Amino acid sequence: MGSSHNGELKDTKSQAVQKASDARRKKRSRSKRTVGTREFERFETTQQGMLLGRPGKRVAIYPGTFDPLTNGHVSLLRRGFDVFDGLLVAVAADTGKKTLFSLEERVSMVQEVFAKEPRVTVEPFSGLLMDFVREKKCKAILRGLRAVSDFEYEFQMGLMNRRLHHGVQTIYMMTDYKWLYISSTIIKNVAELGGNIHGLVPDSVEEHLRRRYAELREQQS
């Protein structure tokens, strides 16, 4: 009788321990999911070894055409490191207009400029930006603002992106005053007409522009 009673006590105690253990696991799981909605997701990539396997790193996506990359873009990226641990430069394939450089060339130029910066990685993307963001499991997009005209466009785009993916935040940074007046389009217009763009784009990009317009002039002659 005593042996049977002891066995029942052991079974009851074992069940209680198991229930307590299950409750702790469920609590940890709920806590993890809650934190996950507030924190930036980790982004792992093999390219340049950026943040590979490092937990808790905040990574934002910096999208654009980059046709070509300017010093305004470079400045914004470097300032982005004050907020984020790493940045993924997403080079758009679908631009809605004819580009001077191919997608591969644009990706290559950005990679060339940031070859020694492990916090930057560069990838092409096509289709909706928010689909790419969802694929990469990022929680933030970095954008630059130069003027009122930029704000109107970015405001509309930011709201649409938020509707497409409510869990992603868009972080806006004012362009440094030195680069307020430049854009990729202005740079190309000046370079095409033989103007001096030194100091407005990285040196390697300046060389790519010089060669491309020399090729185009040769084709036209």
Contacts in CASP RR format, 6 or more apart in sequence:
PFRMAT RR
TARGET T0000
AUTHOR 0000-0000-0000
METHOD contacts of the structure
MODEL  1
MGSSHNGELKDTKSQAVQKASDARRKKRSRSKRTVGTREFERFETTQQGM
LLGRPGKRVAIYPGTFDPLTNGHVSLLRRGFDVFDGLLVAVAADTGKKTL
FSLEERVSMVQEVFAKEPRVTVEPFSGLLMDFVREKKCKAILRGLRAVSD
FEYEFQMGLMNRRLHHGVQTIYMMTDYKWLYISSTIIKNVAELGGNIHGL
VPDSVEEHLRRRYAELREQQS
37 167 0 8 1.000
39 56 0 8 1.000
39 58 0 8 1.000
39 139 0 8 1.000
40 56 0 8 1.000
40 57 0 8 1.000
40 58 0 8 1.000
40 59 0 8 1.000
40 60 0 8 1.000
40 84 0 8 1.000
40 138 0 8 1.000
40 139 0 8 1.000
40 140 0 8 1.000
41 59 0 8 1.000
41 137 0 8 1.000
41 138 0 8 1.000
41 139 0 8 1.000
42 51 0 8 1.000
42 53 0 8 1.000
42 54 0 8 1.000
42 55 0 8 1.000
42 56 0 8 1.000
42 57 0 8 1.000
42 59 0 8 1.000
42 137 0 8 1.000
43 50 0 8 1.000
43 51 0 8 1.000
43 57 0 8 1.000
43 59 0 8 1.000
43 86 0 8 1.000
43 88 0 8 1.000
43 136 0 8 1.000
43 137 0 8 1.000
43 138 0 8 1.000
44 51 0 8 1.000
44 52 0 8 1.000
44 53 0 8 1.000
45 51 0 8 1.000
45 52 0 8 1.000
45 88 0 8 1.000
45 121 0 8 1.000
45 123 0 8 1.000
46 52 0 8 1.000
47 121 0 8 1.000
47 122 0 8 1.000
47 123 0 8 1.000
48 118 0 8 1.000
48 120 0 8 1.000
48 121 0 8 1.000
49 118 0 8 1.000
49 121 0 8 1.000
50 86 0 8 1.000
50 118 0 8 1.000
50 119 0 8 1.000
50 120 0 8 1.000
50 121 0 8 1.000
51 57 0 8 1.000
51 59 0 8 1.000
51 85 0 8 1.000
51 86 0 8 1.000
51 119 0 8 1.000
56 85 0 8 1.000
57 85 0 8 1.000
57 86 0 8 1.000
58 83 0 8 1.000
58 84 0 8 1.000
58 85 0 8 1.000
58 86 0 8 1.000
58 140 0 8 1.000
59 84 0 8 1.000
59 85 0 8 1.000
59 86 0 8 1.000
59 87 0 8 1.000
59 88 0 8 1.000
59 138 0 8 1.000
59 140 0 8 1.000
60 80 0 8 1.000
60 83 0 8 1.000
60 84 0 8 1.000
60 86 0 8 1.000
60 87 0 8 1.000
60 88 0 8 1.000
60 138 0 8 1.000
60 140 0 8 1.000
60 141 0 8 1.000
60 142 0 8 1.000
60 171 0 8 1.000
61 87 0 8 1.000
61 88 0 8 1.000
61 90 0 8 1.000
61 129 0 8 1.000
61 132 0 8 1.000
61 133 0 8 1.000
61 136 0 8 1.000
61 138 0 8 1.000
61 140 0 8 1.000
61 141 0 8 1.000
61 142 0 8 1.000
62 76 0 8 1.000
62 77 0 8 1.000
62 87 0 8 1.000
62 88 0 8 1.000
62 89 0 8 1.000
62 90 0 8 1.000
62 141 0 8 1.000
62 142 0 8 1.000
62 143 0 8 1.000
63 89 0 8 1.000
63 90 0 8 1.000
63 92 0 8 1.000
63 125 0 8 1.000
63 129 0 8 1.000
63 132 0 8 1.000
63 141 0 8 1.000
63 143 0 8 1.000
64 89 0 8 1.000
64 90 0 8 1.000
64 91 0 8 1.000
64 92 0 8 1.000
65 91 0 8 1.000
65 92 0 8 1.000
65 95 0 8 1.000
65 99 0 8 1.000
65 106 0 8 1.000
65 184 0 8 1.000
66 73 0 8 1.000
66 89 0 8 1.000
66 91 0 8 1.000
66 106 0 8 1.000
66 109 0 8 1.000
66 110 0 8 1.000
66 184 0 8 1.000
67 95 0 8 1.000
67 99 0 8 1.000
67 100 0 8 1.000
67 101 0 8 1.000
67 106 0 8 1.000
67 184 0 8 1.000
67 188 0 8 1.000
68 100 0 8 1.000
68 101 0 8 1.000
68 106 0 8 1.000
68 109 0 8 1.000
68 184 0 8 1.000
68 187 0 8 1.000
68 188 0 8 1.000
68 201 0 8 1.000
68 205 0 8 1.000
68 208 0 8 1.000
68 209 0 8 1.000
69 106 0 8 1.000
69 109 0 8 1.000
69 110 0 8 1.000
69 113 0 8 1.000
69 184 0 8 1.000
69 201 0 8 1.000
69 202 0 8 1.000
69 205 0 8 1.000
70 179 0 8 1.000
70 182 0 8 1.000
70 183 0 8 1.000
70 184 0 8 1.000
70 187 0 8 1.000
70 200 0 8 1.000
70 201 0 8 1.000
70 205 0 8 1.000
71 179 0 8 1.000
71 182 0 8 1.000
71 199 0 8 1.000
71 200 0 8 1.000
71 201 0 8 1.000
71 202 0 8 1.000
72 175 0 8 1.000
72 176 0 8 1.000
72 179 0 8 1.000
72 182 0 8 1.000
74 113 0 8 1.000
74 202 0 8 1.000
75 175 0 8 1.000
75 176 0 8 1.000
75 178 0 8 1.000
75 179 0 8 1.000
76 142 0 8 1.000
76 144 0 8 1.000
76 173 0 8 1.000
76 175 0 8 1.000
76 176 0 8 1.000
77 87 0 8 1.000
77 89 0 8 1.000
77 114 0 8 1.000
77 120 0 8 1.000
79 173 0 8 1.000
79 176 0 8 1.000
80 87 0 8 1.000
80 142 0 8 1.000
80 173 0 8 1.000
81 87 0 8 1.000
81 119 0 8 1.000
83 142 0 8 1.000
83 171 0 8 1.000
84 140 0 8 1.000
84 142 0 8 1.000
85 119 0 8 1.000
86 119 0 8 1.000
86 120 0 8 1.000
87 119 0 8 1.000
87 120 0 8 1.000
87 121 0 8 1.000
87 142 0 8 1.000
88 120 0 8 1.000
88 121 0 8 1.000
88 122 0 8 1.000
88 123 0 8 1.000
88 136 0 8 1.000
88 138 0 8 1.000
89 110 0 8 1.000
89 114 0 8 1.000
89 120 0 8 1.000
89 121 0 8 1.000
89 122 0 8 1.000
89 123 0 8 1.000
90 123 0 8 1.000
90 124 0 8 1.000
90 125 0 8 1.000
90 129 0 8 1.000
90 132 0 8 1.000
91 103 0 8 1.000
91 106 0 8 1.000
91 107 0 8 1.000
91 110 0 8 1.000
91 122 0 8 1.000
91 123 0 8 1.000
91 124 0 8 1.000
91 125 0 8 1.000
92 124 0 8 1.000
92 125 0 8 1.000
92 126 0 8 1.000
92 129 0 8 1.000
93 103 0 8 1.000
93 124 0 8 1.000
93 125 0 8 1.000
93 126 0 8 1.000
93 127 0 8 1.000
94 126 0 8 1.000
94 127 0 8 1.000
99 106 0 8 1.000
100 188 0 8 1.000
100 209 0 8 1.000
100 212 0 8 1.000
101 109 0 8 1.000
101 208 0 8 1.000
101 212 0 8 1.000
103 124 0 8 1.000
104 124 0 8 1.000
105 208 0 8 1.000
107 122 0 8 1.000
107 123 0 8 1.000
107 124 0 8 1.000
109 204 0 8 1.000
109 205 0 8 1.000
109 208 0 8 1.000
110 122 0 8 1.000
111 122 0 8 1.000
112 204 0 8 1.000
113 202 0 8 1.000
113 204 0 8 1.000
113 205 0 8 1.000
114 120 0 8 1.000
114 122 0 8 1.000
125 132 0 8 1.000
128 164 0 8 1.000
129 141 0 8 1.000
129 161 0 8 1.000
130 161 0 8 1.000
130 164 0 8 1.000
130 165 0 8 1.000
130 168 0 8 1.000
133 141 0 8 1.000
133 165 0 8 1.000
133 168 0 8 1.000
134 165 0 8 1.000
138 168 0 8 1.000
139 167 0 8 1.000
139 168 0 8 1.000
139 169 0 8 1.000
140 168 0 8 1.000
140 169 0 8 1.000
140 170 0 8 1.000
140 171 0 8 1.000
141 161 0 8 1.000
141 168 0 8 1.000
141 169 0 8 1.000
141 170 0 8 1.000
141 171 0 8 1.000
142 171 0 8 1.000
142 173 0 8 1.000
143 154 0 8 1.000
143 170 0 8 1.000
143 171 0 8 1.000
143 172 0 8 1.000
143 173 0 8 1.000
144 150 0 8 1.000
144 154 0 8 1.000
144 172 0 8 1.000
144 173 0 8 1.000
144 174 0 8 1.000
144 175 0 8 1.000
145 151 0 8 1.000
145 154 0 8 1.000
145 172 0 8 1.000
145 173 0 8 1.000
145 174 0 8 1.000
145 175 0 8 1.000
146 175 0 8 1.000
146 179 0 8 1.000
146 180 0 8 1.000
146 183 0 8 1.000
147 180 0 8 1.000
154 170 0 8 1.000
154 172 0 8 1.000
158 170 0 8 1.000
161 168 0 8 1.000
161 170 0 8 1.000
162 168 0 8 1.000
162 170 0 8 1.000
182 200 0 8 1.000
187 197 0 8 1.000
187 200 0 8 1.000
187 201 0 8 1.000
187 209 0 8 1.000
188 209 0 8 1.000
190 196 0 8 1.000
190 197 0 8 1.000
191 197 0 8 1.000
191 209 0 8 1.000
191 210 0 8 1.000
191 213 0 8 1.000
192 213 0 8 1.000
194 213 0 8 1.000
197 206 0 8 1.000
197 209 0 8 1.000
198 206 0 8 1.000
199 206 0 8 1.000
201 209 0 8 1.000
END
